[in-house]
Amino acid sequence: MSAKRSDDHSSPIPWLGVVGKVPAIDSPHAAASAESSPVSAGVQSPESRVESPKPEKRLHLRLVSGQVKHAQVEAVEPIAPVASATTATPSALPPRTSRISAVLKKVFRKKKRAGSGIEARTSIRVLVWVRRVSQLSFFFLFMYWLVNTAFRGSFTSVEQNIRIKQPVEGFLLADPFVALITFLSSHTLYRGLLWSLGLVALTVVFGRVFCGWICPFGTLHHFTAWLFPSRVGKGGSRVEANKTHKWQALKYYLLYAFLAAASVGVVVGGMFDPICVMVRAVGLSVLPATQWVSHHVLGAASDSNVRLLQLSADRTQDVLSTTVFTTKQFYFHQAWFIGALFVAIVFMNRIIPRFWCRALCPLGALLGVMSKFSVVGMEKDHGKCTDCNLCLVHCQGADSPQGGVKHRQDECHMCMNCEAACPEDVIKFRFFPNRKSEKTDLVPERRTALASVAAGAAFYVLHRQSDASAAERARLDHNRANILTHLGRRR
């Protein structure tokens, strides 16, 4: 008995093993085997010395039961979970490299979701983060070029070239839609617009990567939809909002109408081009409004009697006036209308995520037509799909990534969210995918497409009428000026 109550921990105690794994204390098997166990009766079993996998866990249990021998079972039941949770050896701690790898896994691995919980490929998880960095980088590049659009030189010399040093027109030059309507209307392909061929080649290889990786207006919608989720809620309602709908074909009708109008010499597509909309809205409405607010706020701080506040306001005003607010004009013609329209477009993300990209963007429609022939595409294994709809919850283009339906490659923004979220390994992005599960028709209603072309051609009549009205007004103004001049001479 003295050996059983020994408190010497320096040497292992071989008689404290247990056969097999230690069951949970609150399980029925543990309660049934507590009375018949040879360890609880004080009898050593030969098998326990051979098959015990973790004797240190049972060691603390027997010591506790040895100290309170009059109530062995009653004392062991509440204490055993604490003992099993606190028995950890220094050798079980992971090394430094294992800890670093564990941190990296937490960064690039999504939590286990419903279903089999199969993790996405490491390359896809990395590409999702690369896409996010790309979106932020191109957005800030666009804003930097937009701020530096203001001319800060002087007109001291007539012979010097008046030109901005920064390539502020970079996004417009790389816009295939702008290049196409310019070519159709002027029958001239400007040298700078040849940069758009690079984006065409990128689309033919990788699909609509411009919409999901580069476009600053698309990034703004993506960020807004993420920051302020759709008011219809999550779960089934959000899944329904991200399904492919017929109204997404509206952007193709607008594309056909704008191309038809450009072919007769009327360029009205710039009203819906995302780069043009972003430039007008931010440059003529957002920045002047922000400048007006900061001017009054910092002016009030400068007029205060607090010395530190005055210095901070003055220095902030100096920095903003030389870096961000490059003009002293607070108001532009129809800036309120442009700003209200811009806010309304962005606010639509509260109802339908990326509504502009899905329904109204003609550039996205043009890139969608090209992406039908892209080398990289989606391939789905419909047999593995369990209809968890996690791909739909995270989809940005509403391109039907779920199993059991045909995929819309022309609507896919190549954000990779669907494959990263799929727990069943259904979705794969790869080169030269199988096109059997892809929907091939772009605009099913040909009559509507023809009506769009006719409407675009009708812009020619409206344009000529507006030109005639302008010429008539100019003639009337000229006659009125002549009459006033004649009356003045008679006086």
Secondary structure, DSSP 8 states (H G I E B T S, - for coil): -TTTT----SS--GGG--SSS---TTSHHHHHHHHH-TTTTT---HHHHHH-S-HHHHHHHHHHHHHTGGGHHHHHHHHHHHHHHH---GGGS--HHHHHHHHHHHHH-----STT-----HHHHHHHHHHHHHHHHHHHHHHHHHHTTS-----S-SSS----SS-TTHHHHT-HHHHHHHHHHHS---GGGGGHHHHHHHHHHHSSHIIIII-HHHHHHHHHHHHS--TT-STHHHHHHTS--GGGGHHHHHHHHHHHHHHTT---GGGT-HHHHHHHHIIIIIHHHHHHHHHHHHHHHHTSS-HHHHHHHHHHHHHHHHHT--------TTHHHHHHHHHHHHHGGGTSTTHIIIII-HHHHHHHHHHTT-SEEEEE-GGG-----HHHHT-SS----STTS-B-GGG-----HHHHH-SSS-EEEEES---TTB---S-S-HHHHHHHHHHHHHHHHHHHHHHHHHHHHHHHHHHHHHHHHHHHHH-
